[in-house]
Amino acid sequence: MSPGEPLATSREVAGRPTRKELGAWYTPPELVAAVVREAVFAGARSALDPACGDGRFLRATGLPHQTGVDIDPDTGYVCDDSLRRDWGDAQFDVVVGNPPFLNQLSSLTSRGGSSRFGGGPYADAAAEFLALAVRLARPGGRVGLVLPQSLLSTRDAAAIRADVQSRAALRWMWWTPTRMFDASVRVWAGVWEVGGEQGLVRRAHGPDFAELPAVPMPTAWSGLLGGQAPAPAAHGGPVLGDIAAFTADFRDQYYGLIGAVGDDVHGPPLITSGLIEPGRCLWGERPVRFAKQQFQAPRVAVERLSPALQRWAATRLVPKILIANQTRRIEAVLDAEGAWLPSVPVLTCTTAQPQRVLAVLASDAANEWVHHHAAGSGLSATAVRLNPRLLASIPLT
């Protein structure tokens, strides 16, 4: 099948999960070849792909013993869920593949709790496959996976990153700002040696796999995406969290607002990330989409909210700074009167020093800080997914 072709037409029929629901996206041959080239080593004889799809990674290894597992009942390999499977004492020389990307903010796929491998409720399912893979590769074996760039920095995958780093050394990584296939996420690929001692990480970039300078393994995995510029210096002094409190809202608030938002209702304006520019709110000037509907000047009828959501609204209708998410630079605006309600994924900051906080957020130093610690976490290669902990860690200058 060609890159981007649906996993199986039968998956799209009534009663069967769609490709999007399964997180299944086929991998271009050139990316398969690059990962396999780095993962297969002299003396390797066995290979596993825990989410094998059509088996293209396994075939590319050329190894004599190949094991594939997939939840697709039409698979030509073992039909099972690798994340729930009892693997016993099975181990493999090489574990490769492109595991499912499943957005945990979705009501369909969210776990609602921590995973068996330590990921938080919003960690991408691909992180679970990485944690499993390093356990199934034998000491000295290699793991080569294609993963979403968000895994490099998201908070809910932090425990998995730490666990993987304690078990394996990253030998090679690749990333690209372009889409290699039709999943709506940016990807990277890594190859780890299980039980190896961490040294320099060789890097490649872009659709032509151009070599980049090798770098020491950074403290923050997102630092792997950087160029040759030095990382921001470690900071032990005062930080934004000393003078401001940052909070984020999640699925409960997003879905709880549906049905209470409209252009023809009375209530506080609803502010989305797209309405925030540095120092300016474009509510009423720019159309906005919320919950798959377009609005000109959306307001929230607070009386239509559940009692829990009404209490939440009361905590947000205070003087505050609203901070857009998924932007190239930090974009923030002051709500001095406490008149607006934020829409997910807008972040809220309360502080007694709003002008100082705004000045710090607008600085080049703050933007360098968040990019170093969260590069690749956004929907594009240059956007950053912000979170309260990251914002609170920005040094005060």
C-alpha positions, 0 to 999 in steps of 0.5 A: 500500500502507498504512504497515507493509504487507509489501514484497511477499507473494512475498518471504515465500515459501520461498526468498525473503528476508523483509521483515525480512531485506531491512530493508524497511519502508514509510514513512507518507505524512506522513513522505514528504511532510515529507522531500520538501517539504524536499528538492525545491527550485526548478529541480530536475528529476531524482530518485533513490531508491536503495532505492525500494520501491514508489516513493512517494518518487519519485512525491511529488517530482513531478519529470520525471526519476525513477530508482528502484533496488531489489533486489526482483526484482518492482520496477517500477523498476531491479532492482539493488543500489545499494551495489554498482552502478557509477554511473559519473558519474551525478548527480541533483538530489535523492536521497530515500528510506527505505533498508534498516535491517539490524542488523549484529549479526545473523549474516545481515547482518553484513559482517565487515569495513569497507565501501567507504564507511568504515563499520565491520563493525557500521554499519547498512546505512542509513549506507552509503546515506547515504554513497552518496546524498551522492556521487550528488547534484550540487553544490547538490543535496539528499539527504533520507533516513529513517534509524535514530536509531542512525546519529547516534551509533554508533561504526562509523558515525563515519567515514561521519558525518565524510565526509558532514559534509565533503561536505554541510550538514545543513539540516533534521532531524526525529525522534520518540520514537514509532514511525512504522511497524512497524520495531523501531527509532526513526527520524530524517530529515535533508535535506542540501545537497551542497557547502553551508556549514553553518549553523543546522539547522532541526528538527521533532519528533514525529508532528505535525512540530512545529517546534523551535528551530534549532540550530548543527550540534553536534560530536556528531550525537546533540546534534540530539535534545536540547532547548534545554539547553546541551551539556556543556562540552568537557572536557580534564581527567582522564577515567574511562579514566585509572583504568579499562579498559572492554571490550565483547563481540560476536557471537563471544561471544554465539553462542559461549555458546549451548549452554553456558548452562542452569539445570541446569549448574555454572559462573559465573552469566550476567549480562544487562543486565536483571539489573543495577540500580544497585549490585545484581545480580538474578541468581536473583531475576528470570527472564532471556532469553538466545538466545531461551530463558528461564532462572531462574538461568542458569549457564555450563558453561565446559568446554563452551565452545570453547578460545577462549571458555574463554580469554575467560571467564578474562579476565572471571572477575576482579573487575570492574564490569558495566554494563548497556546500552540503559538510560535511566541508567547502571546498574552493579554491582560483581562484587568476587569475579570470579564472573560472566560478562557476556552481550552487550551488558553492558560490563565495567570493570576498575579499581583504584578501583571505588568511585570509578568507580561513583560517577562512573557514577551521577552526573548529570554522567556521564548528561548526558555520555553522552546528549549524545554518544549520544542516539538510539542505543538501542532507545528514544528515551531509552535509550543504547547505551553503548560502551567509548570513550564510557564512558572519555571521561566526565570525572572529577569 
